[in-house]
Amino acid sequence: MSKVLYIQASPRGRRSYCLTVADAFIESYLETHPNDEIVRVNVFTLHMPAFDGFAVQAKYAILHGQHPTNEEAEAWKPVEALIEQFKSADKFVLATPMWNFGIPYRLKQYIDVLVQPTYTFSYTPAEGYKGLVVGKPAFVAYARGGEYPAGTPGEAFDFQKKYLETVLGFIGITDVRSVVVEPTLAGPELAVQRRDAAIAKAREMAKGF
């Protein structure tokens, strides 16, 4: 049995295009993997540690091979707990809209907590940076109000998909499959058409995930 961590990065619930597509992916996935565990985490309701003060100092103590102080260690415990929840998953499903050409700030905060030296990546002069979350696939449902297809001028403004797949690759998640719904703001008829096409594609992709 596998554990799938389903990370939801939209506060819009049923009105969210990316959540609708990712929900369809999960539904189809469970049809072929009925015994797998789905753990749902919405970053807009998740209690995340503030990554400042003692937590930042703990990070740099660990980075330099030092022992954190008692205060730093206490601030670091919730960071470790969030990382452990993430690393305990065998597969990942993410749903994220584009906000101001990038990802929502709560998803960025989640990533900033997760990406830590010795936990999700390592560094040595001989090997450079090395991801530590390896051998685990991810599926991402993206939604954008505009269109940013590859090979067009709009591609230069896509800091959503490019950033997320870069940071996932940095921590070792290189098998990233995705579906994009765009443009969601070009009128309801086209948006629904693109959403339905993305749902169909996601359902099919889930069978081999």
C-alpha atoms as a printed R data frame, in Angstrom:
    type eleno elety resid chain resno       x      y       z
1   ATOM     1    CA   MET     A     1   0.000  0.000   0.000
2   ATOM     2    CA   SER     A     2   1.292  3.452  -0.913
3   ATOM     3    CA   LYS     A     3   0.703  6.795   0.766
4   ATOM     4    CA   VAL     A     4  -0.222  9.695  -1.516
5   ATOM     5    CA   LEU     A     5   0.204 13.210  -0.154
6   ATOM     6    CA   TYR     A     6  -2.317 15.476  -1.876
7   ATOM     7    CA   ILE     A     7  -1.181 19.089  -1.449
8   ATOM     8    CA   GLN     A     8  -3.912 21.613  -2.203
9   ATOM     9    CA   ALA     A     9  -2.810 25.197  -2.765
10  ATOM    10    CA   SER     A    10  -6.099 26.941  -3.507
11  ATOM    11    CA   PRO     A    11  -8.543 28.535  -1.047
12  ATOM    12    CA   ARG     A    12 -11.411 28.480  -3.598
13  ATOM    13    CA   GLY     A    13 -12.783 25.003  -2.887
14  ATOM    14    CA   ARG     A    14 -15.209 23.735  -5.529
15  ATOM    15    CA   ARG     A    15 -14.706 26.873  -7.638
16  ATOM    16    CA   SER     A    16 -11.029 26.020  -8.126
17  ATOM    17    CA   TYR     A    17 -10.055 24.637 -11.534
18  ATOM    18    CA   CYS     A    18  -6.820 23.069 -10.293
19  ATOM    19    CA   LEU     A    19  -8.553 21.364  -7.363
20  ATOM    20    CA   THR     A    20 -11.289 20.053  -9.647
21  ATOM    21    CA   VAL     A    21  -8.697 18.483 -11.940
22  ATOM    22    CA   ALA     A    22  -6.610 17.079  -9.082
23  ATOM    23    CA   ASP     A    23  -9.731 15.686  -7.384
24  ATOM    24    CA   ALA     A    24 -10.581 13.862 -10.606
25  ATOM    25    CA   PHE     A    25  -7.035 12.496 -10.720
26  ATOM    26    CA   ILE     A    26  -7.362 11.191  -7.152
27  ATOM    27    CA   GLU     A    27 -10.770  9.666  -7.865
28  ATOM    28    CA   SER     A    28  -9.433  7.825 -10.911
29  ATOM    29    CA   TYR     A    29  -6.296  6.793  -9.026
30  ATOM    30    CA   LEU     A    30  -8.332  5.174  -6.262
31  ATOM    31    CA   GLU     A    31 -10.244  3.115  -8.808
32  ATOM    32    CA   THR     A    32  -7.021  1.263  -9.634
33  ATOM    33    CA   HIS     A    33  -5.340  1.653  -6.220
34  ATOM    34    CA   PRO     A    34  -8.257  1.223  -3.776
35  ATOM    35    CA   ASN     A    35  -6.064  0.305  -0.822
36  ATOM    36    CA   ASP     A    36  -3.725  3.275  -1.039
37  ATOM    37    CA   GLU     A    37  -3.895  6.024   1.579
38  ATOM    38    CA   ILE     A    38  -4.656  9.604   0.500
39  ATOM    39    CA   VAL     A    39  -3.483 12.296   2.917
40  ATOM    40    CA   ARG     A    40  -4.954 15.693   2.057
41  ATOM    41    CA   VAL     A    41  -3.177 18.889   3.088
42  ATOM    42    CA   ASN     A    42  -4.491 22.323   2.158
43  ATOM    43    CA   VAL     A    43  -1.775 24.895   2.732
44  ATOM    44    CA   PHE     A    44  -4.392 27.592   3.391
45  ATOM    45    CA   THR     A    45  -5.704 25.770   6.474
46  ATOM    46    CA   LEU     A    46  -2.500 23.987   7.495
47  ATOM    47    CA   HIS     A    47  -0.740 25.325  10.581
48  ATOM    48    CA   MET     A    48   2.791 26.016   9.387
49  ATOM    49    CA   PRO     A    49   5.648 27.173  11.603
50  ATOM    50    CA   ALA     A    50   6.780 30.733  11.088
51  ATOM    51    CA   PHE     A    51  10.168 30.415   9.472
52  ATOM    52    CA   ASP     A    52  11.995 33.176  11.290
53  ATOM    53    CA   GLY     A    53  13.975 33.883  14.441
54  ATOM    54    CA   PHE     A    54  15.104 30.717  16.191
55  ATOM    55    CA   ALA     A    55  13.976 28.479  13.301
56  ATOM    56    CA   VAL     A    56  16.269 30.294  10.874
57  ATOM    57    CA   GLN     A    57  19.109 30.140  13.369
58  ATOM    58    CA   ALA     A    58  18.522 26.391  13.772
59  ATOM    59    CA   LYS     A    59  18.723 25.962  10.000
60  ATOM    60    CA   TYR     A    60  22.112 27.632   9.810
61  ATOM    61    CA   ALA     A    61  23.404 25.740  12.835
62  ATOM    62    CA   ILE     A    62  22.495 22.466  11.102
63  ATOM    63    CA   LEU     A    63  23.901 23.716   7.801
64  ATOM    64    CA   HIS     A    64  27.268 24.377   9.442
65  ATOM    65    CA   GLY     A    65  27.313 21.116  11.389
66  ATOM    66    CA   GLN     A    66  26.628 22.762  14.740
67  ATOM    67    CA   HIS     A    67  24.146 21.841  17.461
68  ATOM    68    CA   PRO     A    68  21.150 24.188  17.787
69  ATOM    69    CA   THR     A    69  20.551 25.837  21.150
70  ATOM    70    CA   ASN     A    70  17.571 24.728  23.240
71  ATOM    71    CA   GLU     A    71  15.451 27.592  21.906
72  ATOM    72    CA   GLU     A    72  16.478 26.858  18.338
73  ATOM    73    CA   ALA     A    73  15.820 23.133  18.739
74  ATOM    74    CA   GLU     A    74  12.342 23.842  20.109
75  ATOM    75    CA   ALA     A    75  11.540 26.101  17.148
76  ATOM    76    CA   TRP     A    76  12.877 23.435  14.793
77  ATOM    77    CA   LYS     A    77  10.550 20.636  15.988
78  ATOM    78    CA   PRO     A    78   7.487 21.721  13.952
79  ATOM    79    CA   VAL     A    79   9.727 22.158  10.895
80  ATOM    80    CA   GLU     A    80  10.928 18.579  11.291
81  ATOM    81    CA   ALA     A    81   7.348 17.356  11.757
82  ATOM    82    CA   LEU     A    82   6.202 18.959   8.496
83  ATOM    83    CA   ILE     A    83   9.218 17.562   6.633
84  ATOM    84    CA   GLU     A    84   8.576 14.098   8.063
85  ATOM    85    CA   GLN     A    85   4.958 14.177   6.921
86  ATOM    86    CA   PHE     A    86   6.122 15.122   3.438
87  ATOM    87    CA   LYS     A    87   8.924 12.562   3.224
88  ATOM    88    CA   SER     A    88   6.721  9.760   4.551
89  ATOM    89    CA   ALA     A    89   4.651  9.884   1.351
90  ATOM    90    CA   ASP     A    90   5.367  7.542  -1.549
91  ATOM    91    CA   LYS     A    91   3.718  9.764  -4.164
92  ATOM    92    CA   PHE     A    92   2.667 13.392  -4.427
93  ATOM    93    CA   VAL     A    93  -0.302 15.154  -5.994
94  ATOM    94    CA   LEU     A    94  -0.347 18.952  -6.079
95  ATOM    95    CA   ALA     A    95  -2.984 21.428  -7.180
96  ATOM    96    CA   THR     A    96  -1.982 25.048  -7.608
97  ATOM    97    CA   PRO     A    97  -3.316 28.140  -9.358
98  ATOM    98    CA   MET     A    98  -1.099 30.853 -10.801
99  ATOM    99    CA   TRP     A    99  -0.996 34.008  -8.694
100 ATOM   100    CA   ASN     A   100   0.836 36.996 -10.168
101 ATOM   101    CA   PHE     A   101   2.737 34.692 -12.557
102 ATOM   102    CA   GLY     A   102   3.914 32.467  -9.690
103 ATOM   103    CA   ILE     A   103   2.513 30.203  -6.992
104 ATOM   104    CA   PRO     A   104   0.344 31.241  -4.006
105 ATOM   105    CA   TYR     A   105   2.286 32.588  -1.041
106 ATOM   106    CA   ARG     A   106   1.107 29.795   1.256
107 ATOM   107    CA   LEU     A   107   2.525 27.148  -1.075
108 ATOM   108    CA   LYS     A   108   5.788 29.102  -1.185
109 ATOM   109    CA   GLN     A   109   5.863 29.140   2.628
110 ATOM   110    CA   TYR     A   110   5.250 25.379   2.672
111 ATOM   111    CA   ILE     A   111   8.147 24.847   0.257
112 ATOM   112    CA   ASP     A   112  10.421 27.157   2.264
113 ATOM   113    CA   VAL     A   113   9.788 25.010   5.347
114 ATOM   114    CA   LEU     A   114  10.364 21.743   3.468
115 ATOM   115    CA   VAL     A   115  13.543 22.558   1.591
116 ATOM   116    CA   GLN     A   116  16.167 22.131   4.289
117 ATOM   117    CA   PRO     A   117  19.773 20.882   4.229
118 ATOM   118    CA   THR     A   118  20.303 17.295   5.408
119 ATOM   119    CA   TYR     A   119  16.538 16.668   5.277
120 ATOM   120    CA   THR     A   120  15.451 17.142   1.664
121 ATOM   121    CA   PHE     A   121  18.791 18.000   0.047
122 ATOM   122    CA   SER     A   122  22.498 17.719   0.771
123 ATOM   123    CA   TYR     A   123  25.645 19.479  -0.383
124 ATOM   124    CA   THR     A   124  29.239 18.362  -0.647
125 ATOM   125    CA   PRO     A   125  32.094 19.943  -2.608
126 ATOM   126    CA   ALA     A   126  32.490 16.677  -4.524
127 ATOM   127    CA   GLU     A   127  28.836 16.144  -5.468
128 ATOM   128    CA   GLY     A   128  27.388 19.627  -5.177
129 ATOM   129    CA   TYR     A   129  23.686 19.762  -4.355
130 ATOM   130    CA   LYS     A   130  21.870 16.446  -4.188
131 ATOM   131    CA   GLY     A   131  18.140 15.843  -3.683
132 ATOM   132    CA   LEU     A   132  17.219 13.414  -0.916
133 ATOM   133    CA   VAL     A   133  13.546 12.788  -1.790
134 ATOM   134    CA   VAL     A   134  14.128 10.331  -4.621
135 ATOM   135    CA   GLY     A   135  12.197  7.639  -6.434
136 ATOM   136    CA   LYS     A   136   8.814  9.266  -5.805
137 ATOM   137    CA   PRO     A   137   6.564 10.514  -8.618
138 ATOM   138    CA   ALA     A   138   4.471 13.672  -8.540
139 ATOM   139    CA   PHE     A   139   1.409 14.845 -10.441
140 ATOM   140    CA   VAL     A   140   0.613 18.564 -10.592
141 ATOM   141    CA   ALA     A   141  -2.622 20.217 -11.722
142 ATOM   142    CA   TYR     A   142  -1.971 23.832 -12.735
143 ATOM   143    CA   ALA     A   143  -4.566 26.511 -13.463
144 ATOM   144    CA   ARG     A   144  -3.917 29.928 -15.002
145 ATOM   145    CA   GLY     A   145  -6.182 32.822 -15.919
146 ATOM   146    CA   GLY     A   146  -4.144 33.547 -19.058
147 ATOM   147    CA   GLU     A   147  -2.198 31.406 -21.503
148 ATOM   148    CA   TYR     A   148   1.548 30.776 -21.232
149 ATOM   149    CA   PRO     A   149   2.321 27.991 -23.712
150 ATOM   150    CA   ALA     A   150   5.884 26.961 -24.474
151 ATOM   151    CA   GLY     A   151   7.428 28.695 -27.445
152 ATOM   152    CA   THR     A   152   5.290 31.839 -27.141
153 ATOM   153    CA   PRO     A   153   6.071 35.268 -25.632
154 ATOM   154    CA   GLY     A   154   3.754 34.361 -22.748
155 ATOM   155    CA   GLU     A   155   6.106 31.592 -21.642
156 ATOM   156    CA   ALA     A   156   8.501 34.181 -20.185
157 ATOM   157    CA   PHE     A   157   5.864 35.100 -17.579
158 ATOM   158    CA   ASP     A   158   5.381 31.536 -16.319
159 ATOM   159    CA   PHE     A   159   7.062 31.449 -12.922
160 ATOM   160    CA   GLN     A   160   4.491 28.934 -11.682
161 ATOM   161    CA   LYS     A   161   5.237 25.683 -13.467
162 ATOM   162    CA   LYS     A   162   8.934 26.448 -14.033
163 ATOM   163    CA   TYR     A   163   9.566 27.296 -10.386
164 ATOM   164    CA   LEU     A   164   7.616 24.398  -8.907
165 ATOM   165    CA   GLU     A   165   9.215 21.773 -11.137
166 ATOM   166    CA   THR     A   166  12.662 23.274 -10.527
167 ATOM   167    CA   VAL     A   167  12.316 23.125  -6.743
168 ATOM   168    CA   LEU     A   168  10.812 19.629  -6.845
169 ATOM   169    CA   GLY     A   169  13.748 18.502  -8.960
170 ATOM   170    CA   PHE     A   170  16.160 20.168  -6.548
171 ATOM   171    CA   ILE     A   171  14.973 17.927  -3.695
172 ATOM   172    CA   GLY     A   172  15.032 14.817  -5.907
173 ATOM   173    CA   ILE     A   173  11.505 14.603  -7.338
174 ATOM   174    CA   THR     A   174  12.266 14.419 -11.047
175 ATOM   175    CA   ASP     A   175   9.319 12.303 -12.249
176 ATOM   176    CA   VAL     A   176   6.797 15.146 -12.456
177 ATOM   177    CA   ARG     A   177   3.673 14.723 -14.582
178 ATOM   178    CA   SER     A   178   1.280 17.590 -15.099
179 ATOM   179    CA   VAL     A   179  -1.908 18.949 -16.601
180 ATOM   180    CA   VAL     A   180  -2.496 22.659 -17.242
181 ATOM   181    CA   VAL     A   181  -5.896 24.394 -17.410
182 ATOM   182    CA   GLU     A   182  -5.640 27.695 -19.279
183 ATOM   183    CA   PRO     A   183  -7.038 30.281 -19.890
184 ATOM   184    CA   THR     A   184  -9.621 30.198 -17.100
185 ATOM   185    CA   LEU     A   185 -10.481 33.893 -17.519
186 ATOM   186    CA   ALA     A   186 -11.126 33.854 -21.264
187 ATOM   187    CA   GLY     A   187 -14.861 33.298 -20.840
188 ATOM   188    CA   PRO     A   188 -16.883 30.563 -19.151
189 ATOM   189    CA   GLU     A   189 -17.475 28.480 -22.274
190 ATOM   190    CA   LEU     A   190 -13.791 28.115 -23.171
191 ATOM   191    CA   ALA     A   191 -12.770 27.727 -19.527
192 ATOM   192    CA   VAL     A   192 -15.198 24.840 -18.978
193 ATOM   193    CA   GLN     A   193 -14.069 23.234 -22.233
194 ATOM   194    CA   ARG     A   194 -10.406 23.395 -21.178
195 ATOM   195    CA   ARG     A   195 -11.253 22.211 -17.660
196 ATOM   196    CA   ASP     A   196 -13.148 19.183 -18.942
197 ATOM   197    CA   ALA     A   197 -10.307 18.304 -21.314
198 ATOM   198    CA   ALA     A   198  -7.834 18.545 -18.417
199 ATOM   199    CA   ILE     A   199 -10.036 16.332 -16.240
200 ATOM   200    CA   ALA     A   200 -10.177 13.668 -18.925
201 ATOM   201    CA   LYS     A   201  -6.400 13.788 -19.346
202 ATOM   202    CA   ALA     A   202  -5.837 13.663 -15.585
203 ATOM   203    CA   ARG     A   203  -8.118 10.650 -15.172
204 ATOM   204    CA   GLU     A   204  -6.175  8.782 -17.837
205 ATOM   205    CA   MET     A   205  -2.791  9.730 -16.364
206 ATOM   206    CA   ALA     A   206  -3.881  8.533 -12.907
207 ATOM   207    CA   LYS     A   207  -4.199  4.960 -14.115
208 ATOM   208    CA   GLY     A   208  -0.435  4.636 -14.567
209 ATOM   209    CA   PHE     A   209   0.638  6.724 -11.579
